[in-house]
Amino acid sequence: MREAKVSRKTNETDIEIKINLDGSGNTDINTGIAFFDHMLNSFSKHGFFDLTIKALGDITVDDHHTVEDVGITLGSAIKKALGDKSGIERFADVRIPMDEALAAAAVDISGRSFLVFNASFTNPKIGGFNSQNTRHFFESLTNNAGINVHLEVTGENDHHKAEALFKAFGIALKRAVKITGTGVPSTKGML
C-alpha cells in the first residue's frame, strides 16, 4: 500500500494528512473552510485517493495560511507515499468539463516541481474561500510533492472552474501514479 501520514504544526496552523494512493475515494476532510473541503473531496473522489485531512488554522484572520499549509502537507504526503516511484506511469493528462467550464491538467511525476497555472476568477471569494488561493494551493502542493503540473480552465462560473480544476488534477494525478511497470520511468534511473 502506498500510504503516508504527514503532520505540520506552525504558529498559524496544525495540519494532519493521511493519503492512500491506491484507495477508493474515501474521505474525511475538515479544514474549517467549507468550499475548500468540497474541492479536496472532489480531488480525492475523482482521483480515487483515500484522504483524511484535519486542519486547524487561523481562519479568523483569513483562509490563506490554512490553504497554503494544507497544500504543503498534502504535497509532502504524496511525495512520501510515492516512495522511489518504481513502476509508475509518470505522465498523464486529462480534460474535464463541468457545465460551461473546461479544465485541463497535465502531470509529470518528475521529482522537479513546477506549476503552470492558466486560470482567472471573476469574484474574489467562492463561498468563504479566497479564489486567489486556488493557485497558491497548487503551488504549495507541487513544490512539496516534487511534481510538474500544468493546469488551465475556461468558463464563466467560478465554482465550476475551481471544481473542474481540482477534479482534473485528481484524475491526472491518479493516472500518473498508477503502477504500470517495474522500473523507474526515467533515463536517469531515478526520479
N, C-alpha and C positions, 0 to 999 in steps of 0.2 A: 504494500500500500504506500502510495506517495502522499504522505501526510506531513503536516508541520504545524507547530503551535509556536506563536511568537507574541511576546508582550513588549509594550513600550510605555514607560511612565515618565512624564515630564511635569513641570510645574503647571502646565496648561491642560494636559490630558492623561488619561490612564486607559490604555487600549490593550485588549487581548483578542487575538485572532487564531482560529484553528481552521485549516483548509485540508480537504482531501481532494486531490486532483482526479481521482478515479471514483468519484462519488456518483450520486444520482440526483443532485439538486436540492438536497435537504438544507434548510436554512434556519438559523436562529440569530437574528440581527437586530441590534438595538444601539444606535448611535446618538439617540436623542433628537435626531433631525429626520422627520418622517419621510420627506421626499428622498433624501439620501438613502434611507433604509430601503425604500421602494426601488431605487436604482441598483443598489447592491443585491437585492433579491432578484432583480431581472438578470443581472450579470451571472449570478450563481445558478439560477434555474435553467437558463438557456445554455450555459456552459456545462451543466451537469456536475458542478462542483458542490460538495458538501461544505458549507461555510457557516462558522459561528463567529460573530463579532459582538464583543461587549466593549462599548466605548463610553467613557465619562469625560466630558470636556467642558471648557469654559464657554458654553453656548449662550450664556447670558451676555457675553461680550459680542460674539457673532459665531458663525459656523466655521470660519477659516481654519483654526488650529485643529479642530476635530477632523475635518475633511482631509487636511494635509497629513495628519498623523495616522489616520486610517489608511491612506494611500501608502505611506512609508511602511507601515506594519504589514499590510496585505502584500505589497511588493516583496518584502523580506520573507514572508511566509511562502509565497510562490517560489522564490529562488531556493529556499531551503527544501521544499517538497520535491523540487526537480532533481536534486542531488547532482550527479555528474552528467545528467541529461542523456544517458545511453539509450539508444533506440528511438528517441523522439522523432516526430515528423519534422520539427523545427520551424518550417514556414507554413503559413496559412493566411488566406484572405476570404472575405465574405462581404456581401451587400445585403442589408436588411431593410425592408420597408416597414414603416408604421404609419398608416394612413397617408398623409401627404409628404411625410418625411422619408428620406432615404439616406441611410448611413452605410459607410464602407469602413472596414477595418482590415489592416494587413499587419501580421505579426511575424517577427523573426526572433526566435529564442537564441540569440547570438552571443550572449554574455556581454554585449555592449549596449548601453542604454542610450536611446534617442527617441524623442517624440516629435512627430509632425502632426499638428492639430489644426484642421481647417473647419472651423465651426464658429458661428456667431449666434448670439441670442438677442432677442428684441427687448426682453424685460430683465431688470436687474435681479429679480427673485423668481424662483419657481417654488411655490409654497414657501417654506421657511429656509430654502436653500439658495445661496448666492450663486447665480448662474456662472459667474466668473470662476467659481471653484470647480467647475466641471473640468476645465483644462488643468487646473492646479492638482486635482486628484490624480489625473492620468500622468502628469509629470512626476509626482511623488512616487507613484506606483512603478512606472517604467524605470526611473532612476535606481530604485531599490531592488527591483527584480532583475535588472541587467538585461532588459529586452528592448528590441526596436519595435516601435508601434507607429503606424500611420492611421489617423482617424480623420474622417470628414463626414459632414452631414449637410443636407439641404432640406428645406421645408419652411413652414410658417409657424407652427405651434411649438413653443419652447419645450413643453413637456414631451411631446412626441420626438423632437430632435434629441433631447438628452437621453430619453429611454432607448431610442434606436441605437445611439452610440454605445451605451452600456451593454445592450443585447449583442450588438455586432462584435464588440470586444470580447465578450464571454464566449461566443461561438468560435471566433477566430482563435482565441487562446486554447480552447478545448481541442481544436483540430491540430494546433501546433504542438501541444504537449502529448498527443496521442502516441502510444508506442507502436511503431510500425517496422522496426528493425532491431538490430542488436548492438551496433557500434555507435559511436558519437558521430553525428552527421556534420563533419567538418573536415576540410583538407588539412587543417592544423592538428587534428586528432584530439582536440578539446574545445569546449565552448565556455 
